[in-house]
């Protein structure tokens, strides 16, 4: 059995039912929407976020009808961001993909994303799930804010650890945190439990993103299918490099910053990767990821031992330690 | 005094206060968000939608704190769609604007739109304005659905009046309808009044879009700043042409459809415009717009005479009869 199947065993029935609900919700009488929705449904997702939602619900009590709406909202929102991510960006044009066709698709991608988001909102509104709505809307704000801050910093090239953690918390951890929080909200009104689950997701998300950023230096393909060196090409300065720059002499820093100001070729990328490795950037980022994994674990301390809790811990390690 | 100033006289204080609120809401500690927000604020909008919201509120009772949140939500949502519209589409590439710079901006445009939308959602959520939230979320769904259907039909080139009215109701009338409905909701719990205001906005919106589509044939610049012949270039088949095609012989239809399948040059556009004019397409679309203007007027029949009601009627004629 694959690791993810094993993790989701306590909620396998719930996930199956969610699949059916999701398929039914994605149906549309507008052919173009129906076709694109079917295309998206065929791209098998790992469903990390709805798994977190259901496990969080079970960890706090029982899965309720509201848990399904929470999981639907989260998955629709995640789908919306994936579709919006498909909008051709700088990186794609550099790789030569900016055909007229790709650009035509941009318009459709924007509209489909807006459509999925509105569908998610309406599911919660129709059932008066306003707390879930608040948590997810806040996640939308944080995600866009984090991505925009990252774009800004990739132009300015001035980024320290504090800004780095703000970016990854907002762009990545926000939705994983929301996935856990809405699951908890759907199952309990115990504020302490809800806050613990929210923080579990937040710390898991931060650890996950540090790990994902590390993979860019380790020459492996990440869980997101991101290819190596891509962050550097996009001028994304992540934790390993931030640490390395902070702990080097002025002339090394000057050389690297000069490289980053221009288009990076393979040679320069290899140079920067070696620089990061030699400066202990990898070990530092790893230890930071470990810190957040420990923080996440602590958030579950007050919950009794159970299958769902066990799965949450397994999932934490699955998404944050892969490919080490 | 300009017509729009005259129309908004009964709510000029409210609009001023909204301006202040809007400015305060758009502030952000993330520089890139702050800069783009300021840029958007400098582009003076006619504020048709918040004007509708406040006038609808006053027509149903009094402007309340909830009316301000409703107007904020509507204006933020409108801003989000404008920013998302800025994503480079097919038309722009044909006009040769698809520079790398424009494409880089795409990513930012998508994220800024998502950001504005989430800000609007959070304003309503924080104040428990859930009815307003439901109305606006439904408008988001309808807008994206309408735009997607229009894109689909511009590829298939099969469009009849029924589909045309579905497209323009969803893509245009939905937000104008929502602007009126949320205004009414913020001021009264009388369902009949709310429905009448919603329908007033819907009919106004349909008449507005027919008129806007007509301008493409009349060689004038529309209220939206759209340039002439653009719809045809984008294969948008609107009411005047739908009528003309329906009332012509097979060989004429064949000629036109053949033209539409290829990139249109000025010569072909002039040919199609003349074809539409000769077939009575202009008069037909005009009479249809008049029908919806009358319908909108009727929606206000049961409201007592008042300054706000008078302004709503003036606004109806202002947005639907300009440039006739």
Contacts between the chains, C-beta under 8 A, distances in Angstrom:
chain1	res1	chain2	res2	distance
A	28	B	145	7.6
A	30	B	145	5.7
A	30	B	148	6.0
A	30	B	149	5.0
A	30	B	152	6.9
A	31	B	152	5.9
A	32	B	148	5.2
A	32	B	149	7.1
A	32	B	151	6.6
A	32	B	152	4.0
A	33	B	145	6.8
A	33	B	148	5.6
A	84	B	110	5.0
A	84	B	111	7.8
A	84	B	114	6.8
A	87	B	87	6.4
A	87	B	106	5.2
A	87	B	107	6.2
A	87	B	110	5.1
A	88	B	103	5.5
A	88	B	106	6.2
A	89	B	103	7.1
A	89	B	104	6.8
A	89	B	106	6.6
A	89	B	107	4.2
A	90	B	100	7.2
A	90	B	103	7.0
A	90	B	104	4.6
A	90	B	107	7.0
A	92	B	103	7.9
A	93	B	100	5.2
A	93	B	103	5.2
A	93	B	104	7.7
A	98	B	98	6.9
A	98	B	100	7.6
A	98	B	103	5.8
A	100	B	90	7.2
A	100	B	93	5.2
A	100	B	98	7.7
A	103	B	88	5.5
A	103	B	89	7.0
A	103	B	90	7.0
A	103	B	92	7.9
A	103	B	93	5.2
A	103	B	98	5.8
A	103	B	103	7.3
A	104	B	89	6.8
A	104	B	90	4.6
A	104	B	93	7.7
A	106	B	87	5.2
A	106	B	88	6.2
A	106	B	89	6.6
A	106	B	106	6.0
A	107	B	87	6.2
A	107	B	89	4.1
A	107	B	90	6.9
A	107	B	147	8.0
A	107	B	151	6.7
A	108	B	148	6.8
A	108	B	151	6.2
A	110	B	84	5.0
A	110	B	87	5.1
A	110	B	110	5.9
A	110	B	113	7.5
A	111	B	84	7.8
A	111	B	144	4.5
A	111	B	147	5.1
A	111	B	148	5.1
A	111	B	151	7.6
A	112	B	144	7.3
A	112	B	148	7.1
A	113	B	110	7.5
A	113	B	114	7.9
A	114	B	84	6.8
A	114	B	113	7.9
A	114	B	117	7.9
A	114	B	140	6.0
A	114	B	143	7.4
A	114	B	144	4.3
A	115	B	141	6.4
A	115	B	144	4.0
A	115	B	145	6.4
A	115	B	148	6.9
A	117	B	114	7.9
A	117	B	117	7.5
A	117	B	140	7.1
A	118	B	137	5.4
A	118	B	138	7.5
A	118	B	140	3.9
A	118	B	141	3.8
A	118	B	144	6.6
A	119	B	141	6.5
A	121	B	121	7.3
A	121	B	133	7.6
A	121	B	137	4.1
A	121	B	140	7.4
A	122	B	134	7.5
A	122	B	137	5.4
A	122	B	138	6.5
A	122	B	141	6.4
A	125	B	130	6.8
A	125	B	133	6.0
A	125	B	134	4.5
A	125	B	137	5.8
A	126	B	134	7.7
A	128	B	130	7.3
A	130	B	125	6.8
A	130	B	128	7.3
A	130	B	130	5.8
A	133	B	121	7.5
A	133	B	125	6.0
A	133	B	133	7.3
A	134	B	122	7.5
A	134	B	125	4.5
A	134	B	126	7.7
A	137	B	118	5.4
A	137	B	121	4.0
A	137	B	122	5.3
A	137	B	125	5.8
A	138	B	118	7.5
A	138	B	122	6.4
A	140	B	114	6.0
A	140	B	117	7.1
A	140	B	118	3.9
A	140	B	121	7.3
A	141	B	115	6.4
A	141	B	118	3.8
A	141	B	119	6.4
A	141	B	122	6.4
A	143	B	114	7.4
A	144	B	111	4.5
A	144	B	112	7.3
A	144	B	114	4.3
A	144	B	115	3.9
A	144	B	118	6.6
A	145	B	28	7.6
A	145	B	30	5.8
A	145	B	33	6.8
A	145	B	115	6.4
A	147	B	107	8.0
A	147	B	111	5.1
A	148	B	30	6.0
A	148	B	32	5.2
A	148	B	33	5.6
A	148	B	108	6.8
A	148	B	111	5.1
A	148	B	112	7.0
A	148	B	115	7.0
A	149	B	30	5.0
A	149	B	32	7.1
A	151	B	32	6.5
A	151	B	107	6.7
A	151	B	108	6.2
A	151	B	111	7.6
A	152	B	30	6.9
A	152	B	31	5.9
A	152	B	32	3.9
